[in-house]
Structure formats: C-alpha cells, structure tokens
Amino acid sequence: MKVGFPEGKRSCTMCSIMKNLPVWLYIAGAVAIALLANSVSAVWARGEDKLSLWLLAILILSPLVFISFGLTTSKLGVAISSSAVDSLLTVSTIAVGLVLFQEWNKISGLQYLGMTLALCGLFLMLFFPKAGT
C-alpha cells in the first residue's frame, strides 16, 4: 500500500514551490536589483557631490531594473508580476530604510499595518491563483 498523494494528485505546497522555482528566482532577482538601485540612489541623493561614482552606479543599475521586471512579466504576466515585485520592493525598501538608514521614528503604526497588509496581499496573489492556471 502506497502512502502519500494518489498518482497525479500531488498538490502539496512544497511541490508547487519547486515547480515554480524559476518564477520565484525571477521575482527575487527583479526585487534584489530594484532594491539595490533604490538604496544606491538614496546614498547618491544624500551626498554633496552629485557627479560621483554613485551616479555611475545608478546609470548602470537603472536599465537592469526594467530588464529584470520585463523578464518576470514574461513568466507571470503584468498583473501578477507587478503586484509581486512592487509589493516585495515596497516592503524591502522600507526594511532597508529602517535598518540601514535608521528611520524607525519616521514610520507610523498605520504604515506598519500597511506593510503587513501588502505582505498578506502578496501571499494571496502568489499562493491562491485562479483555478485552472
């Protein structure tokens, strides 16, 4: 007697994640590149010398942000890609601001609630797709 899922009925969460691993890598890559670009531009904007190496880094990273988003969109479509990448980017950029730039006192309780709701929405978008897709 076999234990586990019947043949053809493997719908466990881990199986779903492994099947969609390349898509997750596209999302993670797009968010990482955009987060790096956001952080570099924040450092550049704080400095006195606007014609610095930080500006060169921004000019190199900017096209990569759009290319990585385009690649993600080719895998998931605009609606899902945009919601996934933008939600993760919003939350991760806020986390960078809080941790690296010490901006704890600039965020209100309602804004923390908004970040939590963004993560909940992301979870719903990615783990509960329309039936049949």
N, C-alpha and C positions, 0 to 999 in steps of 0.2 A: 504494500500500500504506500503510495506516494504522499508525502506531507508537503504542504505549501499551496501555491496557486495552481488551479487547473490549467491545462495546456491552453495557451492563447489568452489567458486571463491575467497576465502579470501586470497589475496596475499599482504596484507599490510605489511609494514616494521616491525611494532610492532608485528604482528602475527608471522613473520619469526623469529624475535629475541626471542620471548617467546618459540617458538617451538624448537629453537636451544640453549636455555639457558644452559642445561647441557654441551654442547660442549663449550660454552663461559666460563663456570666455569672451565673446564679442561684447556683451554688455559690460563686463568687468573692465575690459580694455578701453572701451569708449569712456567709461566713467573715470578710470585712472588717468587717461590722457587729459580729459577736460578738467579734472581736479588739479592736476599738475599745472595746467595753463592758468587756471584761476589763482592758484597760490603764487605762481611766478608773477602774474600781473599785479597782485596785491603788494608783493615785495617791491616791484618796479615803481608802483604808484607812491609808495611811502618814501622812496629815495629822493634826494635833491637832484641828482644827475639823471635826467630823463634819457640821455643818449648813452646808456651803459650797456653792458653785456646782458642785463635783464631784458632790455628791449629786443636784442637779437634772439634771445630765448623765446620771447613771445611770438616773434615773427616766424620762428621755426615751428613752434607748437600749434599755432592757430590753424593752419591747414590740416594738421593731423587730427585735430578735434573734429572737423567736418568730415574728413575721410572715414574716421572710425565710426562716426554716427551713421554715415551712409552705408557702411558695411553691415552694421547692426540692423538698419532698416531693411536691407536686402534679405535678412533672415526672418524678421518678425513682422514687417510692415510698419508703417509710420505711427499708427495709433499706439500699439503696444511698445514699440521701441522708444518713442518719445516719452511715454509715461514712465517706463522703466528707467531709462537713462536720466531723465530730468529729475525724477523723484530721488534716485540714488545720489545724483550730483548735488541736489539741494541739501540733502541731509549730510552728505560727506563734506561739503564745503562749509557748512555750519560747524561740523565737528572740528575741522581744521582751524576755523576761526576761534573756536572755544579753546582748543588745546594749544595750538602753536602761537596764536596771536593774543591769547589770554583775554578773550572778550566775554567772559562769563557774565559780567554785570550789564551787558548790552542786550540780553535775551530775556523776555518776559515769560511768565508761566504759560500764557496763551500761545506764545511762539513755540515753546517746548511741546505743548499739546498738538500744535500744527505739524511739527516734525513727526510725532508719534502717529498721527493720522496719515501722513504721507507714507510712512512705512507700512501701515495697515493697508492702504490702497495699493501699494506696490505688491504686497503679499497676495491680495485678492486678484490683481491683474495677472500675475505670473502663475499662480498655483490653481486657479479656477478658470481655465479658458473656456470659451464657448464650446458646447458639446459638438463633437464631430470634427474638431480641428486638430 
